[in-house]
Amino acid sequence: MALGDETNPASYIHMVQHLIERCMTFGMSMEECMEALSKRADVQPIVTSTVWKELEKENKEFFHNYKQWVSEKRSAGSS
């Protein structure tokens, strides 16, 4: 059964949130996360994007810091 076949929408959204959190541990952007979940977990990119944006709304300070961390990490990696 594909991950998108779950019948309970709340548990599906919770699963997508968990997968997004896993992507974030690798410093992925929303776009990278959308691509990864589409390829590896059969999650439609619009679902990933929607859940990500809702998380961002609820956790503005965290996402601000996360984006800074990713930017610093990438600029340090390209030096």
N, CA, C, O and CB atoms as a CASP TS submission, in Angstrom:
PFRMAT TS
TARGET T0000
AUTHOR 0000-0000-0000
METHOD Language model
MODEL 1
PARENT N/A
ATOM      1  N   MET     1       0.843  -1.170   0.000  1.00  0.00           N
ATOM      2  CA  MET     1       0.000   0.000   0.000  1.00  0.00           C
ATOM      3  C   MET     1       0.894   1.241   0.000  1.00  0.00           C
ATOM      4  O   MET     1       1.840   1.328   0.783  1.00  0.00           O
ATOM      5  CB  MET     1      -0.962  -0.006   1.218  1.00  0.00           C
ATOM      6  N   ALA     2       0.594   2.188  -0.870  1.00  0.00           N
ATOM      7  CA  ALA     2       1.345   3.433  -0.926  1.00  0.00           C
ATOM      8  C   ALA     2       0.990   4.292   0.283  1.00  0.00           C
ATOM      9  O   ALA     2      -0.097   4.167   0.846  1.00  0.00           O
ATOM     10  CB  ALA     2       1.059   4.195  -2.244  1.00  0.00           C
ATOM     11  N   LEU     3       1.905   5.153   0.672  1.00  0.00           N
ATOM     12  CA  LEU     3       1.666   5.986   1.843  1.00  0.00           C
ATOM     13  C   LEU     3       0.433   6.865   1.667  1.00  0.00           C
ATOM     14  O   LEU     3      -0.239   7.186   2.647  1.00  0.00           O
ATOM     15  CB  LEU     3       2.883   6.850   2.127  1.00  0.00           C
ATOM     16  N   GLY     4       0.129   7.255   0.440  1.00  0.00           N
ATOM     17  CA  GLY     4      -1.014   8.107   0.168  1.00  0.00           C
ATOM     18  C   GLY     4      -2.345   7.392   0.248  1.00  0.00           C
ATOM     19  O   GLY     4      -3.389   8.027   0.096  1.00  0.00           O
ATOM     20  N   ASP     5      -2.342   6.091   0.482  1.00  0.00           N
ATOM     21  CA  ASP     5      -3.581   5.319   0.508  1.00  0.00           C
ATOM     22  C   ASP     5      -4.225   5.262   1.885  1.00  0.00           C
ATOM     23  O   ASP     5      -5.268   4.627   2.045  1.00  0.00           O
ATOM     24  CB  ASP     5      -3.318   3.928   0.027  1.00  0.00           C
ATOM     25  N   GLU     6      -3.634   5.904   2.876  1.00  0.00           N
ATOM     26  CA  GLU     6      -4.216   5.862   4.216  1.00  0.00           C
ATOM     27  C   GLU     6      -5.599   6.499   4.196  1.00  0.00           C
ATOM     28  O   GLU     6      -5.832   7.474   3.481  1.00  0.00           O
ATOM     29  CB  GLU     6      -3.301   6.580   5.238  1.00  0.00           C
ATOM     30  N   THR     7      -6.513   5.942   4.982  1.00  0.00           N
ATOM     31  CA  THR     7      -7.881   6.424   4.964  1.00  0.00           C
ATOM     32  C   THR     7      -8.122   7.561   5.942  1.00  0.00           C
ATOM     33  O   THR     7      -9.052   8.341   5.733  1.00  0.00           O
ATOM     34  CB  THR     7      -8.815   5.300   5.264  1.00  0.00           C
ATOM     35  N   ASN     8      -7.337   7.692   6.991  1.00  0.00           N
ATOM     36  CA  ASN     8      -7.533   8.733   7.984  1.00  0.00           C
ATOM     37  C   ASN     8      -6.698   9.960   7.604  1.00  0.00           C
ATOM     38  O   ASN     8      -5.471   9.923   7.701  1.00  0.00           O
ATOM     39  CB  ASN     8      -7.154   8.221   9.400  1.00  0.00           C
ATOM     40  N   PRO     9      -7.351  11.048   7.172  1.00  0.00           N
ATOM     41  CA  PRO     9      -6.589  12.234   6.741  1.00  0.00           C
ATOM     42  C   PRO     9      -5.694  12.809   7.842  1.00  0.00           C
ATOM     43  O   PRO     9      -4.591  13.273   7.553  1.00  0.00           O
ATOM     44  CB  PRO     9      -7.545  13.309   6.264  1.00  0.00           C
ATOM     45  N   ALA    10      -6.144  12.788   9.088  1.00  0.00           N
ATOM     46  CA  ALA    10      -5.333  13.344  10.176  1.00  0.00           C
ATOM     47  C   ALA    10      -4.047  12.548  10.362  1.00  0.00           C
ATOM     48  O   ALA    10      -2.982  13.131  10.569  1.00  0.00           O
ATOM     49  CB  ALA    10      -6.133  13.362  11.488  1.00  0.00           C
ATOM     50  N   SER    11      -4.135  11.227  10.290  1.00  0.00           N
ATOM     51  CA  SER    11      -2.919  10.427  10.463  1.00  0.00           C
ATOM     52  C   SER    11      -1.996  10.578   9.245  1.00  0.00           C
ATOM     53  O   SER    11      -0.774  10.515   9.379  1.00  0.00           O
ATOM     54  CB  SER    11      -3.279   8.933  10.683  1.00  0.00           C
ATOM     55  N   TYR    12      -2.577  10.776   8.073  1.00  0.00           N
ATOM     56  CA  TYR    12      -1.769  10.997   6.865  1.00  0.00           C
ATOM     57  C   TYR    12      -0.999  12.314   6.990  1.00  0.00           C
ATOM     58  O   TYR    12       0.195  12.367   6.694  1.00  0.00           O
ATOM     59  CB  TYR    12      -2.670  11.011   5.589  1.00  0.00           C
ATOM     60  N   ILE    13      -1.675  13.365   7.425  1.00  0.00           N
ATOM     61  CA  ILE    13      -1.030  14.661   7.598  1.00  0.00           C
ATOM     62  C   ILE    13       0.055  14.566   8.667  1.00  0.00           C
ATOM     63  O   ILE    13       1.134  15.137   8.511  1.00  0.00           O
ATOM     64  CB  ILE    13      -2.067  15.742   7.974  1.00  0.00           C
ATOM     65  N   HIS    14      -0.226  13.851   9.746  1.00  0.00           N
ATOM     66  CA  HIS    14       0.770  13.659  10.801  1.00  0.00           C
ATOM     67  C   HIS    14       1.997  12.917  10.257  1.00  0.00           C
ATOM     68  O   HIS    14       3.130  13.244  10.607  1.00  0.00           O
ATOM     69  CB  HIS    14       0.155  12.881  11.988  1.00  0.00           C
ATOM     70  N   MET    15       1.766  11.931   9.410  1.00  0.00           N
ATOM     71  CA  MET    15       2.871  11.185   8.806  1.00  0.00           C
ATOM     72  C   MET    15       3.700  12.112   7.907  1.00  0.00           C
ATOM     73  O   MET    15       4.930  12.071   7.938  1.00  0.00           O
ATOM     74  CB  MET    15       2.334   9.973   7.993  1.00  0.00           C
ATOM     75  N   VAL    16       3.027  12.943   7.110  1.00  0.00           N
ATOM     76  CA  VAL    16       3.737  13.877   6.232  1.00  0.00           C
ATOM     77  C   VAL    16       4.551  14.856   7.086  1.00  0.00           C
ATOM     78  O   VAL    16       5.693  15.172   6.751  1.00  0.00           O
ATOM     79  CB  VAL    16       2.736  14.648   5.310  1.00  0.00           C
ATOM     80  N   GLN    17       3.969  15.329   8.177  1.00  0.00           N
ATOM     81  CA  GLN    17       4.695  16.223   9.078  1.00  0.00           C
ATOM     82  C   GLN    17       5.955  15.540   9.601  1.00  0.00           C
ATOM     83  O   GLN    17       7.024  16.150   9.633  1.00  0.00           O
ATOM     84  CB  GLN    17       3.796  16.659  10.252  1.00  0.00           C
ATOM     85  N   HIS    18       5.837  14.299  10.003  1.00  0.00           N
ATOM     86  CA  HIS    18       6.992  13.553  10.497  1.00  0.00           C
ATOM     87  C   HIS    18       8.064  13.431   9.407  1.00  0.00           C
ATOM     88  O   HIS    18       9.253  13.599   9.678  1.00  0.00           O
ATOM     89  CB  HIS    18       6.560  12.153  10.984  1.00  0.00           C
ATOM     90  N   LEU    19       7.640  13.143   8.192  1.00  0.00           N
ATOM     91  CA  LEU    19       8.600  13.017   7.087  1.00  0.00           C
ATOM     92  C   LEU    19       9.279  14.354   6.796  1.00  0.00           C
ATOM     93  O   LEU    19      10.474  14.395   6.505  1.00  0.00           O
ATOM     94  CB  LEU    19       7.896  12.497   5.821  1.00  0.00           C
ATOM     95  N   ILE    20       8.518  15.445   6.874  1.00  0.00           N
ATOM     96  CA  ILE    20       9.107  16.779   6.684  1.00  0.00           C
ATOM     97  C   ILE    20      10.165  17.027   7.757  1.00  0.00           C
ATOM     98  O   ILE    20      11.256  17.517   7.462  1.00  0.00           O
ATOM     99  CB  ILE    20       8.007  17.888   6.736  1.00  0.00           C
ATOM    100  N   GLU    21       9.838  16.686   8.993  1.00  0.00           N
ATOM    101  CA  GLU    21      10.802  16.869  10.084  1.00  0.00           C
ATOM    102  C   GLU    21      12.073  16.064   9.834  1.00  0.00           C
ATOM    103  O   GLU    21      13.174  16.527  10.135  1.00  0.00           O
ATOM    104  CB  GLU    21      10.177  16.460  11.426  1.00  0.00           C
ATOM    105  N   ARG    22      11.924  14.868   9.287  1.00  0.00           N
ATOM    106  CA  ARG    22      13.107  14.062   8.946  1.00  0.00           C
ATOM    107  C   ARG    22      13.933  14.753   7.863  1.00  0.00           C
ATOM    108  O   ARG    22      15.161  14.798   7.944  1.00  0.00           O
ATOM    109  CB  ARG    22      12.687  12.649   8.473  1.00  0.00           C
ATOM    110  N   CYS    23      13.251  15.291   6.847  1.00  0.00           N
ATOM    111  CA  CYS    23      13.964  16.012   5.781  1.00  0.00           C
ATOM    112  C   CYS    23      14.735  17.196   6.356  1.00  0.00           C
ATOM    113  O   CYS    23      15.848  17.500   5.926  1.00  0.00           O
ATOM    114  CB  CYS    23      12.974  16.500   4.695  1.00  0.00           C
ATOM    115  N   MET    24      14.129  17.850   7.327  1.00  0.00           N
ATOM    116  CA  MET    24      14.757  19.033   7.908  1.00  0.00           C
ATOM    117  C   MET    24      16.026  18.681   8.676  1.00  0.00           C
ATOM    118  O   MET    24      16.927  19.510   8.795  1.00  0.00           O
ATOM    119  CB  MET    24      13.778  19.747   8.826  1.00  0.00           C
ATOM    120  N   THR    25      16.103  17.478   9.191  1.00  0.00           N
ATOM    121  CA  THR    25      17.332  17.085   9.892  1.00  0.00           C
ATOM    122  C   THR    25      18.512  17.024   8.924  1.00  0.00           C
ATOM    123  O   THR    25      19.670  17.064   9.342  1.00  0.00           O
ATOM    124  CB  THR    25      17.146  15.719  10.587  1.00  0.00           C
ATOM    125  N   PHE    26      18.210  16.928   7.626  1.00  0.00           N
ATOM    126  CA  PHE    26      19.250  16.919   6.601  1.00  0.00           C
ATOM    127  C   PHE    26      19.441  18.298   5.971  1.00  0.00           C
ATOM    128  O   PHE    26      20.207  18.445   5.019  1.00  0.00           O
ATOM    129  CB  PHE    26      18.911  15.902   5.522  1.00  0.00           C
ATOM    130  N   GLY    27      18.744  19.310   6.503  1.00  0.00           N
ATOM    131  CA  GLY    27      18.900  20.674   6.000  1.00  0.00           C
ATOM    132  C   GLY    27      18.252  20.912   4.653  1.00  0.00           C
ATOM    133  O   GLY    27      18.709  21.757   3.884  1.00  0.00           O
ATOM    134  N   MET    28      17.190  20.176   4.357  1.00  0.00           N
ATOM    135  CA  MET    28      16.522  20.323   3.063  1.00  0.00           C
ATOM    136  C   MET    28      15.608  21.548   3.042  1.00  0.00           C
ATOM    137  O   MET    28      15.006  21.917   4.051  1.00  0.00           O
ATOM    138  CB  MET    28      15.715  19.064   2.739  1.00  0.00           C
ATOM    139  N   SER    29      15.523  22.166   1.864  1.00  0.00           N
ATOM    140  CA  SER    29      14.559  23.239   1.652  1.00  0.00           C
ATOM    141  C   SER    29      13.185  22.605   1.407  1.00  0.00           C
ATOM    142  O   SER    29      13.069  21.389   1.256  1.00  0.00           O
ATOM    143  CB  SER    29      14.987  24.159   0.448  1.00  0.00           C
ATOM    144  N   MET    30      12.153  23.445   1.370  1.00  0.00           N
ATOM    145  CA  MET    30      10.821  22.920   1.097  1.00  0.00           C
ATOM    146  C   MET    30      10.799  22.222  -0.269  1.00  0.00           C
ATOM    147  O   MET    30      10.202  21.155  -0.412  1.00  0.00           O
ATOM    148  CB  MET    30       9.769  24.057   1.146  1.00  0.00           C
ATOM    149  N   GLU    31      11.440  22.815  -1.254  1.00  0.00           N
ATOM    150  CA  GLU    31      11.447  22.237  -2.601  1.00  0.00           C
ATOM    151  C   GLU    31      12.150  20.879  -2.622  1.00  0.00           C
ATOM    152  O   GLU    31      11.675  19.933  -3.249  1.00  0.00           O
ATOM    153  CB  GLU    31      12.130  23.195  -3.586  1.00  0.00           C
ATOM    154  N   GLU    32      13.284  20.798  -1.930  1.00  0.00           N
ATOM    155  CA  GLU    32      14.008  19.526  -1.855  1.00  0.00           C
ATOM    156  C   GLU    32      13.178  18.470  -1.125  1.00  0.00           C
ATOM    157  O   GLU    32      13.157  17.302  -1.513  1.00  0.00           O
ATOM    158  CB  GLU    32      15.362  19.719  -1.145  1.00  0.00           C
ATOM    159  N   CYS    33      12.509  18.895  -0.082  1.00  0.00           N
ATOM    160  CA  CYS    33      11.657  17.983   0.684  1.00  0.00           C
ATOM    161  C   CYS    33      10.493  17.497  -0.176  1.00  0.00           C
ATOM    162  O   CYS    33      10.161  16.312  -0.158  1.00  0.00           O
ATOM    163  CB  CYS    33      11.130  18.674   1.961  1.00  0.00           C
ATOM    164  N   MET    34       9.872  18.405  -0.926  1.00  0.00           N
ATOM    165  CA  MET    34       8.762  18.024  -1.812  1.00  0.00           C
ATOM    166  C   MET    34       9.217  16.960  -2.802  1.00  0.00           C
ATOM    167  O   MET    34       8.519  15.973  -3.032  1.00  0.00           O
ATOM    168  CB  MET    34       8.214  19.257  -2.569  1.00  0.00           C
ATOM    169  N   GLU    35      10.391  17.169  -3.383  1.00  0.00           N
ATOM    170  CA  GLU    35      10.919  16.212  -4.361  1.00  0.00           C
ATOM    171  C   GLU    35      11.232  14.863  -3.710  1.00  0.00           C
ATOM    172  O   GLU    35      10.896  13.808  -4.248  1.00  0.00           O
ATOM    173  CB  GLU    35      12.182  16.776  -5.028  1.00  0.00           C
ATOM    174  N   ALA    36      11.877  14.914  -2.552  1.00  0.00           N
ATOM    175  CA  ALA    36      12.247  13.672  -1.861  1.00  0.00           C
ATOM    176  C   ALA    36      11.012  12.869  -1.464  1.00  0.00           C
ATOM    177  O   ALA    36      10.969  11.658  -1.680  1.00  0.00           O
ATOM    178  CB  ALA    36      13.088  13.983  -0.615  1.00  0.00           C
ATOM    179  N   LEU    37      10.004  13.530  -0.884  1.00  0.00           N
ATOM    180  CA  LEU    37       8.809  12.808  -0.450  1.00  0.00           C
ATOM    181  C   LEU    37       8.001  12.299  -1.631  1.00  0.00           C
ATOM    182  O   LEU    37       7.359  11.253  -1.541  1.00  0.00           O
ATOM    183  CB  LEU    37       7.942  13.700   0.420  1.00  0.00           C
ATOM    184  N   SER    38       8.028  13.025  -2.726  1.00  0.00           N
ATOM    185  CA  SER    38       7.335  12.561  -3.919  1.00  0.00           C
ATOM    186  C   SER    38       7.975  11.281  -4.453  1.00  0.00           C
ATOM    187  O   SER    38       7.282  10.324  -4.798  1.00  0.00           O
ATOM    188  CB  SER    38       7.339  13.651  -4.998  1.00  0.00           C
ATOM    189  N   LYS    39       9.303  11.276  -4.515  1.00  0.00           N
ATOM    190  CA  LYS    39      10.026  10.124  -5.061  1.00  0.00           C
ATOM    191  C   LYS    39      10.055   8.935  -4.106  1.00  0.00           C
ATOM    192  O   LYS    39       9.876   7.792  -4.527  1.00  0.00           O
ATOM    193  CB  LYS    39      11.440  10.523  -5.406  1.00  0.00           C
ATOM    194  N   ARG    40      10.281   9.204  -2.821  1.00  0.00           N
ATOM    195  CA  ARG    40      10.543   8.117  -1.874  1.00  0.00           C
ATOM    196  C   ARG    40       9.339   7.658  -1.060  1.00  0.00           C
ATOM    197  O   ARG    40       9.307   6.528  -0.573  1.00  0.00           O
ATOM    198  CB  ARG    40      11.605   8.537  -0.943  1.00  0.00           C
ATOM    199  N   ALA    41       8.329   8.557  -0.913  1.00  0.00           N
ATOM    200  CA  ALA    41       7.194   8.192  -0.059  1.00  0.00           C
ATOM    201  C   ALA    41       5.859   8.325  -0.781  1.00  0.00           C
ATOM    202  O   ALA    41       4.804   8.136  -0.174  1.00  0.00           O
ATOM    203  CB  ALA    41       7.184   9.054   1.187  1.00  0.00           C
ATOM    204  N   ASP    42       5.897   8.652  -2.082  1.00  0.00           N
ATOM    205  CA  ASP    42       4.680   8.774  -2.886  1.00  0.00           C
ATOM    206  C   ASP    42       3.710   9.808  -2.299  1.00  0.00           C
ATOM    207  O   ASP    42       2.495   9.614  -2.312  1.00  0.00           O
ATOM    208  CB  ASP    42       3.988   7.414  -2.998  1.00  0.00           C
ATOM    209  N   VAL    43       4.275  10.910  -1.784  1.00  0.00           N
ATOM    210  CA  VAL    43       3.453  12.008  -1.262  1.00  0.00           C
ATOM    211  C   VAL    43       3.402  13.083  -2.352  1.00  0.00           C
ATOM    212  O   VAL    43       4.438  13.511  -2.861  1.00  0.00           O
ATOM    213  CB  VAL    43       4.039  12.588   0.107  1.00  0.00           C
ATOM    214  N   GLN    44       2.208  13.505  -2.697  1.00  0.00           N
ATOM    215  CA  GLN    44       2.055  14.540  -3.716  1.00  0.00           C
ATOM    216  C   GLN    44       2.742  15.823  -3.249  1.00  0.00           C
ATOM    217  O   GLN    44       2.603  16.195  -2.084  1.00  0.00           O
ATOM    218  CB  GLN    44       0.552  14.802  -4.019  1.00  0.00           C
ATOM    219  N   PRO    45       3.482  16.509  -4.128  1.00  0.00           N
ATOM    220  CA  PRO    45       4.182  17.734  -3.738  1.00  0.00           C
ATOM    221  C   PRO    45       3.252  18.797  -3.126  1.00  0.00           C
ATOM    222  O   PRO    45       3.661  19.516  -2.214  1.00  0.00           O
ATOM    223  CB  PRO    45       4.886  18.316  -4.945  1.00  0.00           C
ATOM    224  N   ILE    46       2.029  18.901  -3.609  1.00  0.00           N
ATOM    225  CA  ILE    46       1.096  19.897  -3.064  1.00  0.00           C
ATOM    226  C   ILE    46       0.776  19.595  -1.600  1.00  0.00           C
ATOM    227  O   ILE    46       0.561  20.517  -0.813  1.00  0.00           O
ATOM    228  CB  ILE    46      -0.208  19.932  -3.896  1.00  0.00           C
ATOM    229  N   VAL    47       0.744  18.330  -1.233  1.00  0.00           N
ATOM    230  CA  VAL    47       0.476  17.951   0.159  1.00  0.00           C
ATOM    231  C   VAL    47       1.667  18.363   1.029  1.00  0.00           C
ATOM    232  O   VAL    47       1.493  18.968   2.086  1.00  0.00           O
ATOM    233  CB  VAL    47       0.207  16.412   0.281  1.00  0.00           C
ATOM    234  N   THR    48       2.864  18.032   0.576  1.00  0.00           N
ATOM    235  CA  THR    48       4.068  18.401   1.325  1.00  0.00           C
ATOM    236  C   THR    48       4.146  19.920   1.482  1.00  0.00           C
ATOM    237  O   THR    48       4.416  20.425   2.572  1.00  0.00           O
ATOM    238  CB  THR    48       5.339  17.867   0.617  1.00  0.00           C
ATOM    239  N   SER    49       3.909  20.637   0.394  1.00  0.00           N
ATOM    240  CA  SER    49       3.957  22.096   0.422  1.00  0.00           C
ATOM    241  C   SER    49       2.940  22.676   1.398  1.00  0.00           C
ATOM    242  O   SER    49       3.257  23.585   2.165  1.00  0.00           O
ATOM    243  CB  SER    49       3.713  22.656  -0.970  1.00  0.00           C
ATOM    244  N   THR    50       1.731  22.156   1.369  1.00  0.00           N
ATOM    245  CA  THR    50       0.672  22.655   2.244  1.00  0.00           C
ATOM    246  C   THR    50       1.003  22.412   3.713  1.00  0.00           C
ATOM    247  O   THR    50       0.850  23.308   4.543  1.00  0.00           O
ATOM    248  CB  THR    50      -0.661  21.996   1.893  1.00  0.00           C
ATOM    249  N   VAL    51       1.454  21.205   4.034  1.00  0.00           N
ATOM    250  CA  VAL    51       1.796  20.885   5.420  1.00  0.00           C
ATOM    251  C   VAL    51       2.983  21.740   5.862  1.00  0.00           C
ATOM    252  O   VAL    51       2.983  22.267   6.975  1.00  0.00           O
ATOM    253  CB  VAL    51       2.122  19.371   5.576  1.00  0.00           C
ATOM    254  N   TRP    52       3.993  21.883   5.004  1.00  0.00           N
ATOM    255  CA  TRP    52       5.167  22.696   5.330  1.00  0.00           C
ATOM    256  C   TRP    52       4.732  24.126   5.644  1.00  0.00           C
ATOM    257  O   TRP    52       5.153  24.693   6.652  1.00  0.00           O
ATOM    258  CB  TRP    52       6.191  22.681   4.161  1.00  0.00           C
ATOM    259  N   LYS    53       3.895  24.710   4.791  1.00  0.00           N
ATOM    260  CA  LYS    53       3.473  26.104   4.983  1.00  0.00           C
ATOM    261  C   LYS    53       2.669  26.279   6.265  1.00  0.00           C
ATOM    262  O   LYS    53       2.783  27.306   6.933  1.00  0.00           O
ATOM    263  CB  LYS    53       2.647  26.575   3.790  1.00  0.00           C
ATOM    264  N   GLU    54       1.864  25.290   6.608  1.00  0.00           N
ATOM    265  CA  GLU    54       1.112  25.358   7.862  1.00  0.00           C
ATOM    266  C   GLU    54       2.060  25.285   9.059  1.00  0.00           C
ATOM    267  O   GLU    54       1.885  26.005  10.042  1.00  0.00           O
ATOM    268  CB  GLU    54       0.072  24.219   7.933  1.00  0.00           C
ATOM    269  N   LEU    55       3.056  24.416   8.969  1.00  0.00           N
ATOM    270  CA  LEU    55       4.054  24.334  10.041  1.00  0.00           C
ATOM    271  C   LEU    55       4.793  25.666  10.180  1.00  0.00           C
ATOM    272  O   LEU    55       5.069  26.128  11.287  1.00  0.00           O
ATOM    273  CB  LEU    55       5.061  23.187   9.766  1.00  0.00           C
ATOM    274  N   GLU    56       5.105  26.269   9.035  1.00  0.00           N
ATOM    275  CA  GLU    56       5.799  27.556   9.032  1.00  0.00           C
ATOM    276  C   GLU    56       4.959  28.643   9.714  1.00  0.00           C
ATOM    277  O   GLU    56       5.485  29.459  10.470  1.00  0.00           O
ATOM    278  CB  GLU    56       6.134  27.974   7.591  1.00  0.00           C
ATOM    279  N   LYS    57       3.653  28.643   9.439  1.00  0.00           N
ATOM    280  CA  LYS    57       2.750  29.621  10.067  1.00  0.00           C
ATOM    281  C   LYS    57       2.719  29.460  11.575  1.00  0.00           C
ATOM    282  O   LYS    57       2.692  30.445  12.312  1.00  0.00           O
ATOM    283  CB  LYS    57       1.335  29.482   9.505  1.00  0.00           C
ATOM    284  N   GLU    58       2.723  28.222  12.030  1.00  0.00           N
ATOM    285  CA  GLU    58       2.611  27.932  13.456  1.00  0.00           C
ATOM    286  C   GLU    58       3.932  28.114  14.197  1.00  0.00           C
ATOM    287  O   GLU    58       3.942  28.279  15.417  1.00  0.00           O
ATOM    288  CB  GLU    58       2.110  26.524  13.655  1.00  0.00           C
ATOM    289  N   ASN    59       5.042  28.086  13.468  1.00  0.00           N
ATOM    290  CA  ASN    59       6.379  28.102  14.098  1.00  0.00           C
ATOM    291  C   ASN    59       7.297  29.092  13.385  1.00  0.00           C
ATOM    292  O   ASN    59       8.370  28.724  12.906  1.00  0.00           O
ATOM    293  CB  ASN    59       7.012  26.684  14.079  1.00  0.00           C
ATOM    294  N   LYS    60       6.867  30.350  13.321  1.00  0.00           N
ATOM    295  CA  LYS    60       7.602  31.352  12.533  1.00  0.00           C
ATOM    296  C   LYS    60       9.055  31.505  12.971  1.00  0.00           C
ATOM    297  O   LYS    60       9.963  31.524  12.139  1.00  0.00           O
ATOM    298  CB  LYS    60       6.909  32.695  12.631  1.00  0.00           C
ATOM    299  N   GLU    61       9.266  31.613  14.266  1.00  0.00           N
ATOM    300  CA  GLU    61      10.631  31.827  14.757  1.00  0.00           C
ATOM    301  C   GLU    61      11.524  30.628  14.444  1.00  0.00           C
ATOM    302  O   GLU    61      12.672  30.799  14.036  1.00  0.00           O
ATOM    303  CB  GLU    61      10.618  32.092  16.270  1.00  0.00           C
ATOM    304  N   PHE    62      11.001  29.418  14.634  1.00  0.00           N
ATOM    305  CA  PHE    62      11.767  28.219  14.330  1.00  0.00           C
ATOM    306  C   PHE    62      12.179  28.202  12.860  1.00  0.00           C
ATOM    307  O   PHE    62      13.341  27.947  12.544  1.00  0.00           O
ATOM    308  CB  PHE    62      10.955  26.962  14.672  1.00  0.00           C
ATOM    309  N   PHE    63      11.231  28.474  11.959  1.00  0.00           N
ATOM    310  CA  PHE    63      11.546  28.416  10.530  1.00  0.00           C
ATOM    311  C   PHE    63      12.497  29.533  10.121  1.00  0.00           C
ATOM    312  O   PHE    63      13.324  29.348   9.228  1.00  0.00           O
ATOM    313  CB  PHE    63      10.266  28.497   9.703  1.00  0.00           C
ATOM    314  N   HIS    64      12.387  30.682  10.763  1.00  0.00           N
ATOM    315  CA  HIS    64      13.335  31.765  10.488  1.00  0.00           C
ATOM    316  C   HIS    64      14.750  31.292  10.834  1.00  0.00           C
ATOM    317  O   HIS    64      15.679  31.462  10.044  1.00  0.00           O
ATOM    318  CB  HIS    64      12.965  33.053  11.298  1.00  0.00           C
ATOM    319  N   ASN    65      14.902  30.703  12.013  1.00  0.00           N
ATOM    320  CA  ASN    65      16.203  30.181  12.437  1.00  0.00           C
ATOM    321  C   ASN    65      16.660  29.023  11.560  1.00  0.00           C
ATOM    322  O   ASN    65      17.844  28.908  11.244  1.00  0.00           O
ATOM    323  CB  ASN    65      16.142  29.733  13.892  1.00  0.00           C
ATOM    324  N   TYR    66      15.727  28.168  11.169  1.00  0.00           N
ATOM    325  CA  TYR    66      16.061  27.026  10.312  1.00  0.00           C
ATOM    326  C   TYR    66      16.612  27.512   8.974  1.00  0.00           C
ATOM    327  O   TYR    66      17.628  27.006   8.497  1.00  0.00           O
ATOM    328  CB  TYR    66      14.819  26.128  10.088  1.00  0.00           C
ATOM    329  N   LYS    67      15.950  28.481   8.378  1.00  0.00           N
ATOM    330  CA  LYS    67      16.403  28.998   7.078  1.00  0.00           C
ATOM    331  C   LYS    67      17.787  29.628   7.189  1.00  0.00           C
ATOM    332  O   LYS    67      18.611  29.489   6.285  1.00  0.00           O
ATOM    333  CB  LYS    67      15.402  30.029   6.530  1.00  0.00           C
ATOM    334  N   GLN    68      18.040  30.319   8.295  1.00  0.00           N
ATOM    335  CA  GLN    68      19.381  30.884   8.524  1.00  0.00           C
ATOM    336  C   GLN    68      20.416  29.770   8.635  1.00  0.00           C
ATOM    337  O   GLN    68      21.489  29.845   8.035  1.00  0.00           O
ATOM    338  CB  GLN    68      19.397  31.757   9.806  1.00  0.00           C
ATOM    339  N   TRP    69      20.088  28.741   9.404  1.00  0.00           N
ATOM    340  CA  TRP    69      21.007  27.617   9.596  1.00  0.00           C
ATOM    341  C   TRP    69      21.325  26.937   8.261  1.00  0.00           C
ATOM    342  O   TRP    69      22.484  26.634   7.977  1.00  0.00           O
ATOM    343  CB  TRP    69      20.405  26.595  10.583  1.00  0.00           C
ATOM    344  N   VAL    70      20.294  26.698   7.442  1.00  0.00           N
ATOM    345  CA  VAL    70      20.500  26.057   6.143  1.00  0.00           C
ATOM    346  C   VAL    70      21.384  26.938   5.261  1.00  0.00           C
ATOM    347  O   VAL    70      22.299  26.451   4.598  1.00  0.00           O
ATOM    348  CB  VAL    70      19.142  25.780   5.445  1.00  0.00           C
ATOM    349  N   SER    71      21.101  28.231   5.263  1.00  0.00           N
ATOM    350  CA  SER    71      21.896  29.160   4.445  1.00  0.00           C
ATOM    351  C   SER    71      23.356  29.152   4.887  1.00  0.00           C
ATOM    352  O   SER    71      24.257  29.103   4.049  1.00  0.00           O
ATOM    353  CB  SER    71      21.322  30.591   4.536  1.00  0.00           C
ATOM    354  N   GLU    72      23.593  29.201   6.186  1.00  0.00           N
ATOM    355  CA  GLU    72      24.969  29.181   6.711  1.00  0.00           C
ATOM    356  C   GLU    72      25.658  27.863   6.390  1.00  0.00           C
ATOM    357  O   GLU    72      26.836  27.833   6.035  1.00  0.00           O
ATOM    358  CB  GLU    72      24.971  29.414   8.232  1.00  0.00           C
ATOM    359  N   LYS    73      24.910  26.777   6.519  1.00  0.00           N
ATOM    360  CA  LYS    73      25.449  25.446   6.257  1.00  0.00           C
ATOM    361  C   LYS    73      25.875  25.335   4.776  1.00  0.00           C
ATOM    362  O   LYS    73      26.935  24.795   4.461  1.00  0.00           O
ATOM    363  CB  LYS    73      24.393  24.350   6.614  1.00  0.00           C
ATOM    364  N   ARG    74      25.038  25.849   3.900  1.00  0.00           N
ATOM    365  CA  ARG    74      25.344  25.751   2.465  1.00  0.00           C
ATOM    366  C   ARG    74      26.508  26.661   2.073  1.00  0.00           C
ATOM    367  O   ARG    74      27.348  26.278   1.258  1.00  0.00           O
ATOM    368  CB  ARG    74      24.105  26.108   1.634  1.00  0.00           C
ATOM    369  N   SER    75      26.561  27.853   2.646  1.00  0.00           N
ATOM    370  CA  SER    75      27.681  28.744   2.291  1.00  0.00           C
ATOM    371  C   SER    75      28.993  28.206   2.869  1.00  0.00           C
ATOM    372  O   SER    75      30.048  28.387   2.260  1.00  0.00           O
ATOM    373  CB  SER    75      27.419  30.190   2.809  1.00  0.00           C
ATOM    374  N   ALA    76      28.946  27.556   4.018  1.00  0.00           N
ATOM    375  CA  ALA    76      30.159  26.954   4.581  1.00  0.00           C
ATOM    376  C   ALA    76      30.607  25.762   3.746  1.00  0.00           C
ATOM    377  O   ALA    76      31.804  25.508   3.611  1.00  0.00           O
ATOM    378  CB  ALA    76      29.921  26.520   6.037  1.00  0.00           C
ATOM    379  N   GLY    77      29.653  25.036   3.190  1.00  0.00           N
ATOM    380  CA  GLY    77      29.966  23.871   2.367  1.00  0.00           C
ATOM    381  C   GLY    77      30.552  24.228   1.011  1.00  0.00           C
ATOM    382  O   GLY    77      31.266  23.428   0.405  1.00  0.00           O
ATOM    383  N   SER    78      30.246  25.452   0.526  1.00  0.00           N
ATOM    384  CA  SER    78      30.745  25.829  -0.791  1.00  0.00           C
ATOM    385  C   SER    78      32.063  26.578  -0.710  1.00  0.00           C
ATOM    386  O   SER    78      32.628  26.936  -1.743  1.00  0.00           O
ATOM    387  CB  SER    78      29.723  26.674  -1.511  1.00  0.00           C
ATOM    388  N   SER    79      32.562  26.821   0.485  1.00  0.00           N
ATOM    389  CA  SER    79      33.841  27.544   0.665  1.00  0.00           C
ATOM    390  C   SER    79      35.018  26.640   0.453  1.00  0.00           C
ATOM    391  O   SER    79      36.162  27.081   0.565  1.00  0.00           O
ATOM    392  CB  SER    79      33.925  28.161   2.051  1.00  0.00           C
TER
END
